[in-house]
């Protein structure tokens, strides 16, 4: 009887340890339900529009395309990310101590919600952990950029 109880206990512990998410925090744990929805939609947008240059894993492409994975440049200002996604980027930038000077094309057809979804996905993927982006934040960032 003691052997059966011990065996059962070992099996329960083993099975519990194999449950998904027990050993690793999910990328969307810090997001609201709406944020999780944005994350899912943002993933599809990223795979379609961004992964060709920035990579499926967000690591960029050597010295040409900057990484988004654990990118200090991205994570320090998500409003700037909204502006870059919508209007593009020209000129040198420094990401994680490395200079990049490859232009990023504008995406003028993206809606504010699509930009919020993209930033929510990118900001919470590959070890990144940021707040979710909202439509209101995107609108404010783009309005401020238009004034400049």
Secondary structure, 3 states (H helix, E strand, C coil): CHHHHHHHHHHHHHHHHCCCCCCCCCCCCCCCHHHHHHHHHHHHHHHHHCHHHHCCCCCCECCCECCCCCCHHHHCCHHHHHHHHHHCECCCEEECCEEECCCECCCCCCCHHHHHHHHHHHCCCCCCCCCCCCHHHHHHHHHHHHHC
